[in-house]
Amino acid sequence: MSRTTATSTTTASGASPPGQQGEGSNGLARLGSGSNVGVMAVAVSGGGSVLAAGRDLTSIPPELVELAPQALELDLSYNSLRSSQNLEHFTKLVELVLDNNEMSECSHFPVCPTLKLLSMNKNQLSDLEAFLAIATKRFPNLANLSLVKNPCCPYFSDDSSDYRRYRMRVLYFLRRLRYLDGKPVLASERAEAIKRGPFCKVNKPMSLEIPADLDISDVGYKPLPPPSADASYPTVLLKQEVVYLGNKSEGNRFITNDHLEPKLLTENP
């Protein structure tokens, strides 16, 4: 599926020249520079590709929502999106690319049985269970998923078992996946996930952020008791007597009773 973008130029006043908004001669739906998308016009081609990558978007503007009925591919990578709001309108997608954003939730994901590819690398997703609950219901035919560089994905973990448990958990819920984080899903791995997946839930502790201006010099906690000359601590001395029996000594095998008989020592005159 080919992707096409259209660009627009602006006048000194910041408005698009006449004839650049609306339907272009090449059949692309263009957005003027007055929109929140930026100077570059976002286009939807005849194949249904909506490209809005690198537009410094912090939310999905209404101008993009207008293109949802035609969109089969949506690329919003390299923006600053924090919320999935307005994605619910894109219900015909086959591919959804959200790499390099700041998304921490996916509650507004569309119900999209046609979606085959979802790429959300380098975002802020931390709750894997919440993501799986939504993806399982809304993307039943998902075949390619990538969540690398999200807090919920231990792809670069020092402990390889963390990532293995993560894969088991994801494959247990999304059973049509053929690729996960760029790696193919093997038949043996899928069979193992069905057995082990229910028990691979990983609960990570919440990170504790200490404000920079917090004075922790007097918080009332001391790791050791305060030194005191009057303090007397009980001391217990134990004495243990050890008796060697020699019953496990390997040397006993070479000593006979003849060697143990007493011998008289005579002195020479």
C-alpha positions as CSV (number, residue, x, y, z in Angstrom):
1,M,0.0,0.0,0.0
2,S,1.7,3.2,-1.1
3,R,1.8,6.3,1.1
4,T,1.7,9.8,-0.2
5,T,2.0,13.1,1.5
6,A,1.2,16.6,0.2
7,T,2.9,19.7,1.3
8,S,1.6,23.2,1.6
9,T,3.4,26.6,1.6
10,T,2.3,29.6,3.6
11,T,2.3,33.3,2.8
12,A,3.9,35.9,5.0
13,S,0.6,36.2,7.0
14,G,0.7,32.5,7.8
15,A,-2.3,31.7,5.6
16,S,-2.2,29.1,2.8
17,P,-2.3,30.4,-0.7
18,P,-5.6,30.1,-2.5
19,G,-6.4,26.7,-3.9
20,Q,-4.3,24.8,-1.4
21,Q,-7.0,23.8,0.9
22,G,-9.7,21.3,0.2
23,E,-9.4,18.6,-2.5
24,G,-6.1,18.8,-4.5
25,S,-5.6,18.0,-8.2
26,N,-4.0,14.7,-7.2
27,G,-7.0,13.5,-5.3
28,L,-5.6,14.2,-1.8
29,A,-7.6,15.7,1.0
30,R,-5.4,18.6,2.3
31,L,-5.3,20.5,5.5
32,G,-4.3,24.2,5.5
33,S,-1.7,25.6,7.8
34,G,-4.4,27.1,10.0
35,S,-5.0,23.7,11.4
36,N,-3.3,22.3,14.5
37,V,-1.4,19.9,12.3
38,G,1.2,22.4,11.2
39,V,2.5,23.8,7.9
40,M,2.7,20.4,6.3
41,A,-0.6,19.3,4.9
42,V,-1.8,15.9,6.0
43,A,-3.0,13.8,3.1
44,V,-5.1,10.8,2.7
45,S,-4.3,9.0,-0.6
46,G,-6.6,6.9,-2.7
47,G,-5.2,3.9,-0.8
48,G,-6.3,5.3,2.5
49,S,-3.0,6.4,4.1
50,V,-3.2,9.3,6.6
51,L,0.3,10.6,7.4
52,A,0.9,13.1,10.2
53,A,4.3,12.1,11.5
54,G,6.6,14.7,13.1
55,R,3.9,17.4,13.4
56,D,4.5,18.3,17.1
57,L,0.9,17.2,17.9
58,T,-0.1,17.0,21.5
59,S,-3.6,15.7,20.6
60,I,-5.4,14.5,17.5
61,P,-7.1,17.5,16.0
62,P,-10.6,17.5,14.5
63,E,-9.1,18.0,11.0
64,L,-7.6,14.5,11.2
65,V,-10.8,13.0,12.6
66,E,-12.6,14.2,9.4
67,L,-10.3,11.8,7.4
68,A,-11.2,8.8,9.6
69,P,-13.8,7.3,7.3
70,Q,-11.2,6.9,4.5
71,A,-8.2,5.9,6.6
72,L,-6.8,2.4,6.3
73,E,-3.3,3.4,7.6
74,L,-2.7,6.1,10.2
75,D,0.9,7.2,11.1
76,L,1.1,9.6,14.1
77,S,4.7,8.8,15.0
78,Y,7.2,11.3,16.3
79,N,4.7,13.6,17.9
80,S,4.0,14.5,21.5
81,L,0.6,12.7,21.9
82,R,-0.3,12.0,25.5
83,S,-3.8,10.7,25.0
84,S,-5.5,8.3,22.7
85,Q,-8.6,10.5,22.5
86,N,-10.1,10.8,19.0
87,L,-8.6,7.5,17.8
88,E,-12.0,5.9,18.4
89,H,-13.2,7.4,15.1
90,F,-10.6,5.4,13.0
91,T,-12.6,2.1,12.8
92,K,-11.3,0.9,9.4
93,L,-7.6,0.8,10.1
94,V,-5.3,-1.9,9.0
95,E,-2.2,-0.3,10.3
96,L,-1.7,2.1,13.3
97,V,1.7,3.6,14.0
98,L,2.2,5.6,17.2
99,D,5.9,5.3,17.7
100,N,7.8,8.0,19.7
101,N,5.0,9.7,21.5
102,E,4.1,10.1,25.2
103,M,1.0,7.9,25.4
104,S,0.4,6.3,28.8
105,E,-3.2,5.0,28.1
106,C,-5.2,3.5,25.3
107,S,-8.8,3.8,26.5
108,H,-9.9,5.5,23.3
109,F,-8.6,2.9,20.9
110,P,-11.1,2.1,18.2
111,V,-13.1,-1.1,17.9
112,C,-11.2,-2.3,14.8
113,P,-11.5,-5.9,13.7
114,T,-9.5,-5.1,10.5
115,L,-6.4,-3.9,12.4
116,K,-3.3,-6.1,11.6
117,L,-0.4,-3.9,12.8
118,L,0.0,-1.8,15.9
119,S,3.3,-0.2,16.6
120,M,3.6,1.8,19.8
121,N,7.4,1.8,20.4
122,K,8.9,4.3,22.8
123,N,5.8,5.5,24.6
124,Q,4.8,5.6,28.3
125,L,2.6,2.5,28.6
126,S,3.1,1.0,32.0
127,D,0.0,-1.1,32.6
128,L,0.3,-4.2,30.4
129,E,-2.8,-5.8,31.8
130,A,-5.0,-2.7,30.9
131,F,-3.5,-2.7,27.4
132,L,-4.1,-6.4,26.9
133,A,-7.7,-6.1,28.1
134,I,-8.4,-3.4,25.5
135,A,-6.4,-4.9,22.7
136,T,-8.0,-8.3,23.0
137,K,-11.5,-7.0,22.6
138,R,-10.9,-4.2,20.0
139,F,-8.2,-5.8,17.8
140,P,-9.2,-9.5,17.6
141,N,-7.2,-10.0,14.4
142,L,-4.0,-8.2,15.4
143,A,-1.0,-10.0,13.8
144,N,1.9,-7.6,14.5
145,L,2.5,-5.8,17.7
146,S,5.5,-3.9,19.0
147,L,5.8,-2.2,22.4
148,V,9.6,-1.8,22.7
149,K,10.8,1.0,25.0
150,N,7.6,1.1,27.0
151,P,7.7,0.7,30.8
152,C,5.5,-2.4,30.4
153,C,7.9,-4.1,28.0
154,P,11.1,-5.6,29.5
155,Y,12.7,-6.0,26.1
156,F,16.1,-4.6,27.4
157,S,15.8,-6.2,30.9
158,D,19.0,-7.6,32.4
159,D,16.9,-10.6,33.4
160,S,15.9,-12.5,30.3
161,S,13.2,-14.3,32.2
162,D,11.3,-11.0,32.6
163,Y,10.9,-10.7,28.8
164,R,10.0,-14.3,28.4
165,R,7.2,-14.0,30.9
166,Y,6.0,-10.8,29.1
167,R,5.9,-12.7,25.8
168,M,4.0,-15.5,27.4
169,R,1.4,-13.1,28.8
170,V,0.9,-11.2,25.6
171,L,0.6,-14.3,23.4
172,Y,-1.9,-15.8,25.8
173,F,-4.3,-12.9,25.2
174,L,-3.5,-12.0,21.6
175,R,-3.4,-15.5,20.0
176,R,-3.3,-14.4,16.4
177,L,0.0,-12.5,16.7
178,R,2.6,-13.6,14.2
179,Y,5.2,-11.0,15.3
180,L,5.8,-9.5,18.7
181,D,8.3,-6.7,19.2
182,G,9.8,-7.5,15.8
183,K,10.4,-11.2,16.6
184,P,8.4,-14.0,15.0
185,V,6.1,-16.0,17.1
186,L,7.0,-19.7,17.0
187,A,4.4,-22.4,17.2
188,S,6.1,-23.9,20.2
189,E,6.1,-20.5,21.9
190,R,2.4,-20.1,21.2
191,A,1.6,-23.5,22.7
192,E,3.7,-22.7,25.8
193,A,1.9,-19.4,26.2
194,I,-1.5,-21.1,26.3
195,K,-0.3,-23.2,29.2
196,R,1.9,-20.7,31.1
197,G,0.3,-17.4,30.1
198,P,-2.3,-17.2,32.9
199,F,0.5,-17.5,35.5
200,C,2.9,-14.9,33.9
201,K,1.3,-11.8,35.2
202,V,4.1,-9.4,36.4
203,N,3.3,-6.8,39.0
204,K,5.9,-4.1,39.0
205,P,6.3,-1.7,42.0
206,M,5.4,1.9,41.4
207,S,8.4,4.1,41.0
208,L,9.0,6.5,43.9
209,E,10.0,10.0,42.8
210,I,11.6,12.2,45.5
211,P,11.2,15.9,44.9
212,A,14.4,17.7,44.3
213,D,13.6,20.3,47.0
214,L,12.7,17.8,49.7
215,D,15.0,17.9,52.7
216,I,15.7,14.4,53.8
217,S,18.3,15.2,56.4
218,D,15.7,15.0,59.2
219,V,13.0,12.6,58.3
220,G,12.9,10.8,61.6
221,Y,14.3,7.6,60.3
222,K,17.7,6.2,61.4
223,P,19.0,2.9,60.0
224,L,21.0,2.3,63.2
225,P,20.3,3.0,66.9
226,P,21.9,6.2,68.2
227,P,25.3,5.7,69.9
228,S,25.0,6.0,73.7
229,A,27.7,5.4,76.4
230,D,25.1,4.3,78.9
231,A,23.5,1.8,76.6
232,S,24.2,-1.8,77.6
233,Y,23.5,-4.5,75.1
234,P,23.4,-8.2,76.3
235,T,26.3,-10.3,75.2
236,V,26.1,-14.1,75.1
237,L,29.2,-16.2,74.9
238,L,28.8,-19.9,73.9
239,K,31.4,-22.6,74.3
240,Q,31.0,-25.7,72.2
241,E,33.1,-28.8,72.8
242,V,34.0,-30.7,69.7
243,V,35.0,-34.4,69.9
244,Y,36.7,-36.1,67.0
245,L,35.5,-39.6,66.6
246,G,37.3,-40.4,63.4
247,N,34.6,-42.7,62.0
248,K,34.5,-40.8,58.7
249,S,38.2,-40.4,58.3
250,E,39.6,-42.0,55.1
251,G,42.8,-42.7,56.8
252,N,41.2,-45.4,59.1
253,R,41.1,-47.8,56.1
254,F,44.9,-48.2,56.3
255,I,45.2,-48.8,60.1
256,T,44.9,-52.3,61.5
257,N,44.7,-53.5,65.1
258,D,48.4,-54.6,64.9
259,H,49.3,-51.0,64.5
260,L,47.5,-50.0,67.7
261,E,49.0,-52.6,70.0
262,P,51.3,-51.1,72.7
263,K,55.0,-51.7,72.4
264,L,57.6,-51.6,75.2
265,L,60.5,-49.3,74.7
266,T,63.7,-50.5,76.1
267,E,66.6,-48.4,76.8
268,N,70.1,-49.5,75.7
269,P,72.5,-49.9,78.6
